[in-house]
Each structure stands twice: as structure tokens, then as C-alpha cells.
């Protein structure tokens, strides 16, 4: 809990200078960001976790605090990547690697888990992450009320299995657990 307290302090300090999260959500950091991210960990399998568009570290940094194994945070904005590095260093998260790059420019490596939160529609996330996916990769993607439309759009381009899990932090949200994603 001390590490989460420190993370919250760093987020509040950096939020004053850079837009890391929606300003109105900062007072609700424990439920809106930490708990919302933490709920994904129960669906994670062992292995490399890659978080696309990590922003302020949700869900990737939270996953790194709650589970063992390498976590790769991909963030193209330099200031946000700097924040992620600072938090990882301050919290002694030695298995966290921050990539200050666009996901399209990274060399591919196999990932057991691919996540993204508030980053892009499913069709784009699948396009970006497919290079990192293996037949056993689990995709953990929190989505809001438009999830049905995003699934329909993604099915036009990709074949995949998906399960929608209700969010424990927002009754209108769902976690898309996708498997066996491949381009049509």
C-alpha cells in the first residue's frame, strides 16, 4: 500500500504540471484508476505484459505492482514516458521497461498479455498489438458503453474470441478479454 500511496503522490505532483489523467478524476485515484486497473490482474496469465498507450501507467504500472513478471509500458509522449520512468524507479519496479515510442515502431516480442486503457478503439488496438501476439496471448481491454460497436467494427477486420466481463468499478463498463486474434 505504501507504494500505491507514493504513486498517488507522484501522480498528483506531476498532474499539476502535465495532463496525465482527467483533472476531475484525480480525487478518485484509488477507485477510478488503481482499482479499475487492478481488476485486470485476476485475468492475467504469467509472462510478459505489454501495455499500449500507457499514459499515467494505467493499467500497466498497477499490474507491475501486483504481479511478478516483465511489464513493458509503451508511451509515445515524452513527458508521460518520463513520468512512467520516475514512478518505476521510485517504486523499485525493476521488471518495468518504458518505451518512449509509438507501438508501430517497436521491435516485436512475444507477449502473454496485451492491455490498453482509454487509448484507442479495439480495431486499432488489435492492429497495433498483433505483432506481439502469440496463439496464447490474452488481450485485456477495458471499454465503455460503445463496446458493442467497437467489437462489431473489429470483427470486420479481425477474427477473435471475446468475453465481456463487467467492470467492478463502473456498471456501464466492460473488460474485453480477447483471445486468438488474427487478421481476416
Secondary structure, DSSP 8 states (H G I E B T S, - for coil): -HHHHHHHHHHHHHHTTS--S-GGGGGGIIIIIIIHHHTTGGG--SS-EEEES-TTTTTHHHHHHHS-S-EEEE--SHHHHHHHHHHHHHTT-TTEEEE-S-GGGS----EEEEEEESSS-HHHHHHHHGGGEEEEEEEEEEE-TTHHHHHHHHHTTEEEEEEEEE-SS-TT-EEEEEEEEEE-
